[in-house]
Amino acid sequence: STSAHPVTYKRDGYKVSAYTNFLTASNSDIQNIYKAFAEADTKHVYFHCIGGADRTGCVAFVLLGILGVSYTDAICDFEVTTATNYPRSRYFNNGSAPYYSRFPDFYKAFIKSSWYSSSKSFKENCEAFLKSKGVTTATISKIQEIMIDKNAQ
C-alpha cells in the first residue's frame, strides 16, 4: 500500500561538524540544512547525526533561536542531549573528559563572531549567524511561519 505521507531521505547530505566547527561550516551546507526546514510545510523534518547530540544540538540550538525560544530554554534543550546512551556525547574518544564540555567553547565563539551583537536578542543573533552564511530572510521567515504556532502566542 502507498503511504499517505511520503518520506524524502537526504542521507549524508550535509557535512557539518559540531561546536566551534559548526560556526565555520560551509555556507552551502548551512543554507541547505535550514532550507530543508523551510520546505517542511508539507512534511515533518527528522534530523540527526550519529549520536543525535553534537551536530544535531548545534543545528537545533540555532533553529530554536530563530523560532524565538529563549537562550536559557535552548541551553536546557541542549543539556538533554547528554542523557543519551551513546558514549560520544559524554566523552572524548579516549574517555577522559566530558565531550559536552565543548559546548561552552561553541557559545564563546558564537558571541565573539563578527555578526554577533550584545545589543541584539538571542533570536536576532541566531538570524544574524544564518544570514552570515547566506541563508535568506525569506528562508528564515518561512521556517518561522511553518514552525511557530500562531494560536499559542
C-alpha positions as protocol buffer text, in pm:
chain_id: "A"
residue {
  index: 1
  type: SER
  ca { x: 0 y: 0 z: 0 }
}
residue {
  index: 2
  type: THR
  ca { x: 104 y: 359 z: -57 }
}
residue {
  index: 3
  type: SER
  ca { x: 174 y: 581 z: 240 }
}
residue {
  index: 4
  type: ALA
  ca { x: -31 y: 899 z: 272 }
}
residue {
  index: 5
  type: HIS
  ca { x: 284 y: 1075 z: 388 }
}
residue {
  index: 6
  type: PRO
  ca { x: 576 y: 1006 z: 154 }
}
residue {
  index: 7
  type: VAL
  ca { x: 921 y: 1038 z: 303 }
}
residue {
  index: 8
  type: THR
  ca { x: 1216 y: 1205 z: 137 }
}
residue {
  index: 9
  type: TYR
  ca { x: 1552 y: 1092 z: 270 }
}
residue {
  index: 10
  type: LYS
  ca { x: 1862 y: 1309 z: 248 }
}
residue {
  index: 11
  type: ARG
  ca { x: 2129 y: 1086 z: 393 }
}
residue {
  index: 12
  type: ASP
  ca { x: 2474 y: 1239 z: 448 }
}
residue {
  index: 13
  type: GLY
  ca { x: 2356 y: 1538 z: 255 }
}
residue {
  index: 14
  type: TYR
  ca { x: 2535 y: 1798 z: 461 }
}
residue {
  index: 15
  type: LYS
  ca { x: 2882 y: 1774 z: 607 }
}
residue {
  index: 16
  type: VAL
  ca { x: 2889 y: 1990 z: 916 }
}
residue {
  index: 17
  type: SER
  ca { x: 3091 y: 1940 z: 1228 }
}
residue {
  index: 18
  type: ALA
  ca { x: 2992 y: 2021 z: 1583 }
}
residue {
  index: 19
  type: TYR
  ca { x: 3058 y: 2309 z: 1817 }
}
residue {
  index: 20
  type: THR
  ca { x: 3307 y: 2575 z: 1701 }
}
residue {
  index: 21
  type: ASN
  ca { x: 3347 y: 2395 z: 1368 }
}
residue {
  index: 22
  type: PHE
  ca { x: 2972 y: 2430 z: 1311 }
}
residue {
  index: 23
  type: LEU
  ca { x: 3016 y: 2807 z: 1301 }
}
residue {
  index: 24
  type: THR
  ca { x: 3272 y: 2773 z: 1021 }
}
residue {
  index: 25
  type: ALA
  ca { x: 3082 y: 2511 z: 819 }
}
residue {
  index: 26
  type: SER
  ca { x: 3043 y: 2584 z: 450 }
}
residue {
  index: 27
  type: ASN
  ca { x: 2779 y: 2836 z: 361 }
}
residue {
  index: 28
  type: SER
  ca { x: 2610 y: 2592 z: 123 }
}
residue {
  index: 29
  type: ASP
  ca { x: 2579 y: 2321 z: 390 }
}
residue {
  index: 30
  type: ILE
  ca { x: 2425 y: 2564 z: 641 }
}
residue {
  index: 31
  type: GLN
  ca { x: 2195 y: 2701 z: 370 }
}
residue {
  index: 32
  type: ASN
  ca { x: 2082 y: 2351 z: 269 }
}
residue {
  index: 33
  type: ILE
  ca { x: 2016 y: 2242 z: 627 }
}
residue {
  index: 34
  type: TYR
  ca { x: 1789 y: 2535 z: 705 }
}
residue {
  index: 35
  type: LYS
  ca { x: 1633 y: 2527 z: 357 }
}
residue {
  index: 36
  type: ALA
  ca { x: 1513 y: 2175 z: 445 }
}
residue {
  index: 37
  type: PHE
  ca { x: 1326 y: 2321 z: 743 }
}
residue {
  index: 38
  type: ALA
  ca { x: 1177 y: 2593 z: 521 }
}
residue {
  index: 39
  type: GLU
  ca { x: 1049 y: 2329 z: 280 }
}
residue {
  index: 40
  type: ALA
  ca { x: 878 y: 2136 z: 559 }
}
residue {
  index: 41
  type: ASP
  ca { x: 535 y: 2290 z: 507 }
}
residue {
  index: 42
  type: THR
  ca { x: 405 y: 1963 z: 366 }
}
residue {
  index: 43
  type: LYS
  ca { x: 611 y: 1721 z: 573 }
}
residue {
  index: 44
  type: HIS
  ca { x: 790 y: 1677 z: 902 }
}
residue {
  index: 45
  type: VAL
  ca { x: 1167 y: 1700 z: 935 }
}
residue {
  index: 46
  type: TYR
  ca { x: 1362 y: 1443 z: 1132 }
}
residue {
  index: 47
  type: PHE
  ca { x: 1726 y: 1541 z: 1160 }
}
residue {
  index: 48
  type: HIS
  ca { x: 2010 y: 1373 z: 1342 }
}
residue {
  index: 49
  type: CYS
  ca { x: 2375 y: 1290 z: 1347 }
}
residue {
  index: 50
  type: ILE
  ca { x: 2534 y: 970 z: 1472 }
}
residue {
  index: 51
  type: GLY
  ca { x: 2482 y: 1049 z: 1840 }
}
residue {
  index: 52
  type: GLY
  ca { x: 2196 y: 1294 z: 1799 }
}
residue {
  index: 53
  type: ALA
  ca { x: 2369 y: 1541 z: 2027 }
}
residue {
  index: 54
  type: ASP
  ca { x: 2664 y: 1732 z: 1890 }
}
residue {
  index: 55
  type: ARG
  ca { x: 2599 y: 1840 z: 1530 }
}
residue {
  index: 56
  type: THR
  ca { x: 2226 y: 1794 z: 1584 }
}
residue {
  index: 57
  type: GLY
  ca { x: 2248 y: 2003 z: 1900 }
}
residue {
  index: 58
  type: CYS
  ca { x: 2417 y: 2292 z: 1718 }
}
residue {
  index: 59
  type: VAL
  ca { x: 2159 y: 2286 z: 1437 }
}
residue {
  index: 60
  type: ALA
  ca { x: 1876 y: 2272 z: 1692 }
}
residue {
  index: 61
  type: PHE
  ca { x: 2029 y: 2548 z: 1908 }
}
residue {
  index: 62
  type: VAL
  ca { x: 2021 y: 2795 z: 1616 }
}
residue {
  index: 63
  type: LEU
  ca { x: 1681 y: 2668 z: 1497 }
}
residue {
  index: 64
  type: LEU
  ca { x: 1531 y: 2721 z: 1842 }
}
residue {
  index: 65
  type: GLY
  ca { x: 1686 y: 3067 z: 1849 }
}
residue {
  index: 66
  type: ILE
  ca { x: 1524 y: 3182 z: 1525 }
}
residue {
  index: 67
  type: LEU
  ca { x: 1193 y: 3043 z: 1649 }
}
residue {
  index: 68
  type: GLY
  ca { x: 1205 y: 3277 z: 1948 }
}
residue {
  index: 69
  type: VAL
  ca { x: 1293 y: 3022 z: 2215 }
}
residue {
  index: 70
  type: SER
  ca { x: 1489 y: 3187 z: 2494 }
}
residue {
  index: 71
  type: TYR
  ca { x: 1863 y: 3134 z: 2529 }
}
residue {
  index: 72
  type: THR
  ca { x: 1801 y: 2964 z: 2865 }
}
residue {
  index: 73
  type: ASP
  ca { x: 1549 y: 2719 z: 2718 }
}
residue {
  index: 74
  type: ALA
  ca { x: 1778 y: 2648 z: 2421 }
}
residue {
  index: 75
  type: ILE
  ca { x: 2060 y: 2566 z: 2665 }
}
residue {
  index: 76
  type: CYS
  ca { x: 1827 y: 2339 z: 2866 }
}
residue {
  index: 77
  type: ASP
  ca { x: 1725 y: 2163 z: 2543 }
}
residue {
  index: 78
  type: PHE
  ca { x: 2089 y: 2109 z: 2455 }
}
residue {
  index: 79
  type: GLU
  ca { x: 2159 y: 1966 z: 2802 }
}
residue {
  index: 80
  type: VAL
  ca { x: 1903 y: 1692 z: 2740 }
}
residue {
  index: 81
  type: THR
  ca { x: 2139 y: 1551 z: 2475 }
}
residue {
  index: 82
  type: THR
  ca { x: 2382 y: 1449 z: 2749 }
}
residue {
  index: 83
  type: ALA
  ca { x: 2130 y: 1191 z: 2871 }
}
residue {
  index: 84
  type: THR
  ca { x: 2186 y: 966 z: 2570 }
}
residue {
  index: 85
  type: ASN
  ca { x: 2338 y: 620 z: 2597 }
}
residue {
  index: 86
  type: TYR
  ca { x: 2566 y: 699 z: 2306 }
}
residue {
  index: 87
  type: PRO
  ca { x: 2908 y: 748 z: 2468 }
}
residue {
  index: 88
  type: ARG
  ca { x: 3035 y: 1004 z: 2216 }
}
residue {
  index: 89
  type: SER
  ca { x: 2804 y: 1264 z: 2364 }
}
residue {
  index: 90
  type: ARG
  ca { x: 2974 y: 1243 z: 2703 }
}
residue {
  index: 91
  type: TYR
  ca { x: 3337 y: 1153 z: 2643 }
}
residue {
  index: 92
  type: PHE
  ca { x: 3625 y: 1230 z: 2415 }
}
residue {
  index: 93
  type: ASN
  ca { x: 3749 y: 932 z: 2216 }
}
residue {
  index: 94
  type: ASN
  ca { x: 3991 y: 840 z: 2497 }
}
residue {
  index: 95
  type: GLY
  ca { x: 3710 y: 853 z: 2754 }
}
residue {
  index: 96
  type: SER
  ca { x: 3895 y: 1104 z: 2970 }
}
residue {
  index: 97
  type: ALA
  ca { x: 3676 y: 1414 z: 2961 }
}
residue {
  index: 98
  type: PRO
  ca { x: 3316 y: 1510 z: 2905 }
}
residue {
  index: 99
  type: TYR
  ca { x: 3254 y: 1561 z: 2534 }
}
residue {
  index: 100
  type: TYR
  ca { x: 2970 y: 1804 z: 2600 }
}
residue {
  index: 101
  type: SER
  ca { x: 3220 y: 2035 z: 2772 }
}
residue {
  index: 102
  type: ARG
  ca { x: 3288 y: 2161 z: 2420 }
}
residue {
  index: 103
  type: PHE
  ca { x: 2952 y: 2340 z: 2410 }
}
residue {
  index: 104
  type: PRO
  ca { x: 3079 y: 2638 z: 2615 }
}
residue {
  index: 105
  type: ASP
  ca { x: 3356 y: 2682 z: 2356 }
}
residue {
  index: 106
  type: PHE
  ca { x: 3087 y: 2687 z: 2085 }
}
residue {
  index: 107
  type: TYR
  ca { x: 2893 y: 2962 z: 2259 }
}
residue {
  index: 108
  type: LYS
  ca { x: 3208 y: 3164 z: 2337 }
}
residue {
  index: 109
  type: ALA
  ca { x: 3294 y: 3154 z: 1965 }
}
residue {
  index: 110
  type: PHE
  ca { x: 2930 y: 3238 z: 1880 }
}
residue {
  index: 111
  type: ILE
  ca { x: 2938 y: 3561 z: 2085 }
}
residue {
  index: 112
  type: LYS
  ca { x: 3285 y: 3658 z: 1956 }
}
residue {
  index: 113
  type: SER
  ca { x: 3177 y: 3636 z: 1590 }
}
residue {
  index: 114
  type: SER
  ca { x: 3169 y: 3946 z: 1373 }
}
residue {
  index: 115
  type: TRP
  ca { x: 2792 y: 3918 z: 1318 }
}
residue {
  index: 116
  type: TYR
  ca { x: 2712 y: 3895 z: 1692 }
}
residue {
  index: 117
  type: SER
  ca { x: 2591 y: 4199 z: 1884 }
}
residue {
  index: 118
  type: SER
  ca { x: 2530 y: 4214 z: 2258 }
}
residue {
  index: 119
  type: SER
  ca { x: 2254 y: 4467 z: 2191 }
}
residue {
  index: 120
  type: LYS
  ca { x: 2057 y: 4209 z: 1991 }
}
residue {
  index: 121
  type: SER
  ca { x: 1834 y: 3933 z: 2126 }
}
residue {
  index: 122
  type: PHE
  ca { x: 1927 y: 3566 z: 2110 }
}
residue {
  index: 123
  type: LYS
  ca { x: 1679 y: 3533 z: 1822 }
}
residue {
  index: 124
  type: GLU
  ca { x: 1833 y: 3822 z: 1630 }
}
residue {
  index: 125
  type: ASN
  ca { x: 2184 y: 3683 z: 1679 }
}
residue {
  index: 126
  type: CYS
  ca { x: 2080 y: 3338 z: 1553 }
}
residue {
  index: 127
  type: GLU
  ca { x: 1924 y: 3506 z: 1250 }
}
residue {
  index: 128
  type: ALA
  ca { x: 2245 y: 3708 z: 1201 }
}
residue {
  index: 129
  type: PHE
  ca { x: 2451 y: 3385 z: 1206 }
}
residue {
  index: 130
  type: LEU
  ca { x: 2230 y: 3229 z: 939 }
}
residue {
  index: 131
  type: LYS
  ca { x: 2239 y: 3543 z: 725 }
}
residue {
  index: 132
  type: SER
  ca { x: 2620 y: 3549 z: 754 }
}
residue {
  index: 133
  type: LYS
  ca { x: 2608 y: 3203 z: 596 }
}
residue {
  index: 134
  type: GLY
  ca { x: 2386 y: 3323 z: 312 }
}
residue {
  index: 135
  type: VAL
  ca { x: 2054 y: 3194 z: 447 }
}
residue {
  index: 136
  type: THR
  ca { x: 1796 y: 3438 z: 315 }
}
residue {
  index: 137
  type: THR
  ca { x: 1548 y: 3636 z: 520 }
}
residue {
  index: 138
  type: ALA
  ca { x: 1276 y: 3463 z: 316 }
}
residue {
  index: 139
  type: THR
  ca { x: 1404 y: 3120 z: 426 }
}
residue {
  index: 140
  type: ILE
  ca { x: 1418 y: 3226 z: 790 }
}
residue {
  index: 141
  type: SER
  ca { x: 1068 y: 3375 z: 768 }
}
residue {
  index: 142
  type: LYS
  ca { x: 934 y: 3058 z: 606 }
}
residue {
  index: 143
  type: ILE
  ca { x: 1076 y: 2844 z: 888 }
}
residue {
  index: 144
  type: GLN
  ca { x: 916 y: 3073 z: 1143 }
}
residue {
  index: 145
  type: GLU
  ca { x: 583 y: 3069 z: 956 }
}
residue {
  index: 146
  type: ILE
  ca { x: 579 y: 2690 z: 944 }
}
residue {
  index: 147
  type: MET
  ca { x: 703 y: 2614 z: 1293 }
}
residue {
  index: 148
  type: ILE
  ca { x: 558 y: 2884 z: 1517 }
}
residue {
  index: 149
  type: ASP
  ca { x: 205 y: 2810 z: 1629 }
}
residue {
  index: 150
  type: LYS
  ca { x: 26 y: 3144 z: 1593 }
}
residue {
  index: 151
  type: ASN
  ca { x: -255 y: 3022 z: 1819 }
}
residue {
  index: 152
  type: ALA
  ca { x: -16 y: 2956 z: 2107 }
}
residue {
  index: 153
  type: GLN
  ca { x: 113 y: 3313 z: 2122 }
}
